[in-house]
Amino acid sequence: MAVSLTTQDRAMLDGAHGPAAQLAMRVLLPVAKSVGADGLIDIEQAHAGSCIYLGQANLDFAEHLVSLGGRVRVPTTLNVGTMDMIHPELFNGPDEIRAGGTRLMKAHEELGCVPTFTCAPYLTIYRPRFGAQIAWSESNAASFANSVIGARTERYGDFVDMCCAMTGRAPYYGLHVTENRRARVVFEIESLPPEWAAADLACVAIGHIAGKRCGNTVPAIVGLPSAATEDDLKALGATAASSGAVGMFHVVSRTPEAPSLDAALQGEAPEETVHVTADDLRATVRNLSTAADGSPLTAVCLGTPHFSIGEFSRLVPLIGDTRLTSEMYVNTSRSTLEQLDARGWTRQLEAAGVTLVIDTCTYVTTVMRDMSGTMMTNSGKWAYYAPGNLNVDVAFGSLADCVASARAGRVARRA
């Protein structure tokens, strides 16, 4: 089936808007055809994940667009890169990767992208509106945009994300289309562990269960703790997008397209209903760890996805004025760092032994000083990826558990 083109599309394809837009359109059209899109749609913004240096191909593509005089046509935020450009001294990897990663990040800025360098663009001023058609890469960002905000995007990958940004167009398919946003699997949480006072562990656990069970099918969740914050939903989506390929989820009575279960299902019957018990949730959390309680702790890694100011407002009182025994790394964005500076929290955290990592993430680049022992995190995404990416043992726990463990120098969990 041929992809229908507008007059503007044809003009870009013919080079009327410059060689960079022409190249982007030449890439975008075969992608649209391969996914069964019958046309392209205008987008309001993009989020590009192609600024992580994975080899020469990434750099060649970006620098070729620069050489062609390319500029993005819509506001385009940038995902994490390989370097912390605020603290470049943290990087302890090969010089080749340092140089390539720095050049790649700068090339995207030359293309007119906003140097947000965060996996959580929804925490910036570029948060999209409900119903906006956008083209976001990075799995947690796409999930959050679709689910918590109600914007519309597919999970775009490297190069395609920038082609959308360069043309202001995206294939009309998948989660851009209303009927594809219907929930097909229902997860009913029948009971919660009473020892879990906060909602964070429950949200990570149900996200992991949904991702494993659904793949890329849209789930609806019934019975999530009412205390779940937006940060908890962020963690749920990030975990579901990591353990599976969930690009959108509904939380009944909480997310904007699910005021009721019937609304989430768009009036249809579910294809499957999964009953989740407290024991299921406990077992899922246990299985996110490869290290036992009492294990000597090398470091704690927080902020995957990037920590929000709300999460810092919970972390700072937990740490207080104590100097931590184990190292702690917290990934966050430039915009959140500005808020930390304004509140005086940056100095307080650094005095306690916390390393703030900006522009990147501890599981995608080499910034941790010692990786010889057990690492701990409250991130389901970090716990899922780190054993394979970093070849480390991981202990998963709540934020309070992570701080208590960093203070003790060993894994110490209450639940």
Buried (B, 14 or more C-beta within 10 A) or exposed (E): EEBEBEEBBEBBBEEEBBBBBBBBBEBBBEBBBEEEBEBBBEBBBBBBBBBBBBEEEBBEBBBBBBEBEBBBBBBBBBBBBBBBBBBEEBBEEEEEBBEBBBBBBBBBBBBBBBBBBBBBBBBBEBBBEEEBBBBBBBBBBBBBBBBBBBBBBBBBEBBBBBBBBBBBBBBBBBBBEEEBBBBBBBBBBEEBBEEBBBBBBBBBBBBBBBBBBBEBBBBBBBBBBEEBBBBBBBBBBBBBBBBBBBBBBBBBBBBBBBEEBEBBBEEEEBEEEBEBBBEBBBEBBEEBBBBEEEBEBBBBBBBBBBBBBBBBEBBBEBBEEEEBBBBBBBBBBBBBBEBBEEEEBBEBBEEBBBBBBBBBBBBBBBBBEEBEBBBBBBBBBBBBBBBEEBEBBBBBBBBBBBBBBBBBEBBBBEB
